[in-house]
Amino acid sequence: MLNSPWRKTAATIYQKPRDSKIIGSVELDITVLNAFIQQQRQAGLKVTLTHVITLATARAMATELPALNTYIRRGNVVSHPQIDATISVLLKNAQMGTIRLEHADQLTLAEAVAAMTDKVKIARTTKDGSQELKTMLARIPWPFRQWMYQLLYTLTVRWGFNLPGLTAHRFGSFVVSNIGSLGLDIGYPALLPAANISFVLILGGHQEKPCVVDGQIVPRTLLKLGIAMDHRLLDAAQGGELFRYLKQVVRWPEVLLEQLPAKAPSASSS
């Protein structure tokens, strides 16, 4: 039930994102996944950890955790119309930007890699909408800049209205950022106030560590993941379920090579 009494209460007593953020982290054993990635790259598919984790997360939302694909609109919990992923990317002059992967849950790994590669190339050569919005706000004198932001925020994020170039779903369903590629081991992100997302997922660094497997100490490659969740929408339980799903996928990443099977209709819907 999306709009349970607790969810409506949480939407009232918590503000976004000042006091509604919960954070967590986990280490994933990506030894098998690393071998899979190397195998795919040798075959010509330039896959990375970001591709795998983004796609796996979107599939988790589609199959196991629909609550992750929600946001608050006018005091109620509502679902996004589709599962889109926003991925942080490094642009020119060490600036950060984003790309958006539409219908991420419906893609195969090869399709996700191709789409993200094309979008990164475009983002690095042209100004995307978020860059233009930042430029526009920066040109407005203070304090009018804050007033303009609050007006746009209220109309699009809080009330859910669509404006030219600005929609309630502008940043998709969730955000993924790979800070490990920037040299950081782990991070606990902010929930972007201008985005109607329920969580941000952070890929940290990965390194080989001694682990106990079947009673033996063996070297394994561990990846650190961090997450920040909007507590108005999610609890720690959903974060734990997502991490458990990802742990399964990194052990059998071959499932991402095929499309997600269509969900059979439930008995209650027939």
Rosetta blueprint (number, residue, H / E / L):
1 M L
2 L L
3 N L
4 S L
5 P H
6 W H
7 R H
8 K H
9 T H
10 A H
11 A H
12 T H
13 I H
14 Y L
15 Q L
16 K L
17 P L
18 R L
19 D L
20 S L
21 K E
22 I E
23 I E
24 G E
25 S E
26 V E
27 E E
28 L E
29 D E
30 I L
31 T H
32 V H
33 L H
34 N H
35 A H
36 F H
37 I H
38 Q H
39 Q H
40 Q H
41 R H
42 Q H
43 A L
44 G L
45 L L
46 K L
47 V L
48 T L
49 L H
50 T H
51 H H
52 V H
53 I H
54 T H
55 L H
56 A H
57 T H
58 A H
59 R H
60 A H
61 M H
62 A H
63 T H
64 E L
65 L L
66 P H
67 A H
68 L H
69 N H
70 T E
71 Y E
72 I E
73 R E
74 R L
75 G L
76 N E
77 V E
78 V E
79 S E
80 H L
81 P L
82 Q L
83 I L
84 D L
85 A E
86 T E
87 I E
88 S E
89 V E
90 L E
91 L L
92 K H
93 N H
94 A H
95 Q L
96 M E
97 G E
98 T E
99 I E
100 R E
101 L E
102 E L
103 H L
104 A H
105 D H
106 Q H
107 L L
108 T L
109 L H
110 A H
111 E H
112 A H
113 V H
114 A H
115 A H
116 M H
117 T H
118 D H
119 K H
120 V H
121 K H
122 I H
123 A H
124 R H
125 T H
126 T L
127 K L
128 D L
129 G H
130 S H
131 Q H
132 E H
133 L H
134 K H
135 T H
136 M H
137 L H
138 A H
139 R H
140 I L
141 P L
142 W L
143 P L
144 F H
145 R H
146 Q H
147 W H
148 M H
149 Y H
150 Q H
151 L H
152 L H
153 Y H
154 T H
155 L H
156 T H
157 V H
158 R H
159 W L
160 G L
161 F L
162 N L
163 L E
164 P L
165 G L
166 L E
167 T L
168 A L
169 H L
170 R L
171 F L
172 G L
173 S L
174 F E
175 V E
176 V E
177 S E
178 N E
179 I L
180 G H
181 S H
182 L H
183 G L
184 L L
185 D L
186 I L
187 G L
188 Y L
189 P L
190 A L
191 L L
192 L L
193 P L
194 A L
195 A L
196 N L
197 I L
198 S L
199 F E
200 V E
201 L E
202 I E
203 L E
204 G E
205 G E
206 H E
207 Q E
208 E E
209 K E
210 P E
211 C E
212 V E
213 V E
214 D L
215 G L
216 Q E
217 I E
218 V E
219 P E
220 R E
221 T E
222 L E
223 L E
224 K E
225 L E
226 G E
227 I E
228 A E
229 M E
230 D E
231 H L
232 R L
233 L L
234 L L
235 D L
236 A H
237 A H
238 Q H
239 G H
240 G H
241 E H
242 L H
243 F H
244 R H
245 Y H
246 L H
247 K H
248 Q H
249 V H
250 V H
251 R H
252 W L
253 P H
254 E H
255 V H
256 L H
257 L H
258 E L
259 Q L
260 L L
261 P L
262 A L
263 K L
264 A L
265 P L
266 S L
267 A H
268 S H
269 S H
270 S L
